[in-house]
Structures are given as C-alpha cells and as structure tokens.
Amino acid sequence: PREEVAYVTCTYRSTCIDQPDFLATVDLNPRSCHYGQVIHRLPMPNLKDELHRAGWGSACGCPDRTKLILPGLISSRIYVVDVGSQCRAPRICKMIEPADVFWKCNKGYLAVPHALPNGDILIANTGDPAGNGKGEFSCPNSRPGGKAGGGIAHSPPCATGGFVVLDGNTFELKGNWENECETPPSGYDFWFQPRHNVLVSSAGVVPKWADRRFDPDDLKKGIFGRRLNVWNLSCRSLTQCFDLGEDSLPLSVRFLHNPEAAEGYVGCTLSGVIFRFYKCEANNWAVEEVIRIPPKDVSGWIMPKMPAFIADLLISADDRYLFVSNWLHGDIRQYELGRSCKPRLVGQVFVGGSVLRGGPVTVCRDEELKCQPDPLVIKCKRVYGGPSKMQLSLDGKRLYVTNSFYSTWDKQFYPTMVKEGSVMLQLDVDTEKGGLAVNKNFLVDFGKEPNGPCLAHDIRFASGDCSE
C-alpha cells in the first residue's frame, strides 16, 4: 500500500533550545487536509538524547510495525514506542536507561537498530560509555578495495564497536551480541542476509571526537573509521574485515533486498567512494570500488577540497536502483544497478548543499559540473542544509529526504539550517528510465514547530519501506 504516515526522528540538541527530542508523525496522504504536516508529536522524557536512527520491532522474525525502537545516539538511552493500530498517536511503552547499557554491555552511543531473524533487536554502537573508541588497525591480508577476501580480524579485548541485544518480546536488555574479544574498534551501521548466514557492519567516528566539530587536523589520527566487517550471523563471530582506505569513514551499509542475493553496497562518507561487497568462493567475501564521487576544489571553506560526504544509501525494493545522498555537495543521485556490476548514473538533483551559487564557497575546479547549482526554494521557503537521510516508497516512485546529519556538524556546516529548522522534501522518481525531480507541492517545515526550529533525521513508514 501507498505510505500514508511517516515517523521522523527530531532533535533539539545543539540548537540552543532547551526542549526534549521528539518523534514526529507526518501525514503523507495527498487527499488529506493535513498533507505534508506534522499531525502528532511524541516528546521524549529527557533532554539531549539526539534521536538518530529508528527501527521496527520484530514479530516471529518479521517486522512488527506497531513497535518502533529509538536509540539515543548521545544519551545511549533506548525508547520503545508503541505506534498503535491507528498509527497516528504513538506512545512510549518502555525505556532502558543509559546506566543499564553501560553496566551490562560496557557500550554506549547507540546508532542503528534492526530486527534479527530470531526476533531479537540488534543495535549497533559507536563507542564505550565514555565515548572512546580503540583506534583502527589494519586487517591481516586485506587491502583497500581488494577483490580477494580479507583476513581474519581479531580486535583488542577492550574494543567497543559491537552490538547490544533487546529481547524481541519483552524488549529487555539481554547484553552483548558478539562473542568476547571479537569486537571491532568502532561501528555504526549494519545489514544481514540470513540465507547466507552473514552480517556486514561498517565503521564510525570515535564519539568524543565527533561531538566536538569536524576538524581537518583530526584526519590521519585514526578517529574516522576505515573498516568493513563481515560476521558469521549464527556464530556471532567476526570472520573477515576490509580496509577501505584511511579516513574513508564507511557508514551506510545496504544489502540487496532479494533474500537470495549475496551482494550489497557501502558508502564511504569522507572519501566519496562506494564499494560493492559480494560473496565469492565458499564463504569468503570480497569488495570492489564501483563509484567514486570526486571532491571539489574550493575556496572559502575549511579545506581546499570538499568531499562529497555520502550521508546515506538506499536501494529500491526491486533492487533496480541505488540512491545516494551527498550532504556537503548537496545532490541526490540515482544509479541503475545492472548486470555488469557497474552502477550507471541515471538521475541527479540538487536540494541544497555548500556549493550553491551566491554562497560563501567558490568552486575553483569541478570534474562534474560546469557551474555552481542554484538555491532551492519550495513554497516560498529557501532550503538550507544538504540532503541526509532518505526513505523510498515501496513502489519506488517517491523518495523522501531530510537534511540533518548530526546536530554538532549541522551547527558547524549549516548554521542557518539549524537556526531556521530542517525540512523534509519529496522527490519524484522515474522508475522506467531513471530520473529525479523535486516535488514543489510537498514540504514539511520543521522550522515552524511549537517549541522552535528542530532538526529532523530518520524517516520510517508504517506501511513498510526500503530500509527493511
């Protein structure tokens, strides 16, 4: 069915507004008089959680879209939200305090939740309770972009980038998922394919460093992750890892939706490279570079080269198209996934970014564009910020996007967006030949919230979406 309601995570952290984060319910029914409006707000009982990613609960191994899992990226608190049968008035039905996560799991800074095939809820974390990571290290026999399978990875006993588990029925905290002494030094996103008994996870940023500002002097210090990790799903053990390059910062991980498919993609935020990972012989996996978005030579910015900053990847339900959001450059790209394993660019549209015409940044050299793009105005509102999180309708025709990446970095790179509030946009997708166009009739303006402008991030549909 067509999506009629979206749940959007919203935060006030770093906005100078002393209000709790909330879950916004957005009306997506074009026949409704409230179309494109926030029709319900569920405030959290605490301040500065930084609600980031959301995931559905599980019922008999299938998504349970009556329960939404909301981890706090900064607070390490976990909320379980009952959205109810009407889907329009969610309520908090359970809360797990940070101290429980710290003491039982020795983990913190919770990022991405997914329901496992056995019904439990898995949540990736990025650091320990104090916000420390343990630094990156090279994997035996692995190399950047190597097509041969990387070596076995054994991390230090005190490494922190693993997962915590919630019971799928009671939502009680069960403990750590991975076996002892096999935890990567950092983590963020993950996806799995049960029929191939595999889970693939990405690296992240050391939390206490990420919570300052992005500083070019932090490059080459091991603060930004560089690894892609391959796990045995049933044994909960780390079997391979791949070094994707220094300061590459792989974040978004996506498998194809076909349950038989043994391939997926990972986007490297700082290097602008997208790798394809795939199963080769036996149970070994390999990676290959398939997309490279070049940086732009600029002046008036914090570095002479501005990376694409890949904030999110999304694959259409039919596995035909890959969508990429470039938070700094400001464009969303649509690639066709063909049999040649080399994605083909078929759609591109700018919805903001740091290189717009008339802004403080001047592009001195650009391998792709002949001129700087124009600012985007929808319903008389100038859109600031760059595209971050995406969500795609199941028929692949409507791509929704928000423009908050992480509140601390939002404030650094897009202060006007923080001051005026973020937005949620809709792009119309050509599912036959490829192509993207901004829908000028849709705009959710989070700058008009009752408690002041806020920052909107993740999007989930009650009827199902392409994040499952």
Buried (B, 14 or more C-beta within 10 A) or exposed (E): EEBBBBBBBBBBBBBEEEBBBBBBBBBBEEEEEEBBBBBBBBBBEBEBBBBBBBBBBBBEBEBBBBBBBBBBBBBBBBBBBBBEEEBBEBEBBBBBBBEBBBEBBBBBBBBBBBBBBBBBBBBBBBBBBEBBBBEBBBBEEBBBBBEEBBBBBBBEEEBBBBBBBBEBEEBEBBEBBBBEEBBBBBBBBBBBBBEBEBBBBBBBBBBBBBBEEBEEEBBEEBBBBBBBBBBBBEEBEBBBBBBBBBBBBBBBBBBBBEEEBBBBBBBBBBBBBBBBBBBEEEBEBBBEBBBEBBBBBBEEBEEEEBBBBBBBBBBBBBBBBBBBBBBBBBBBBBBBBEEEEEBEBBBBBBBBBBBBEEBEBEBEEBEEBEEBBEBBEBEEBEBBBBBBBBBBBBBBBBBBBBBBBBBBBBBBBBEEBBBBBBBBBBBBBBBEEBBBEBBEEBBBBBBBBEBBBBBBBBBBBBBBBBBB
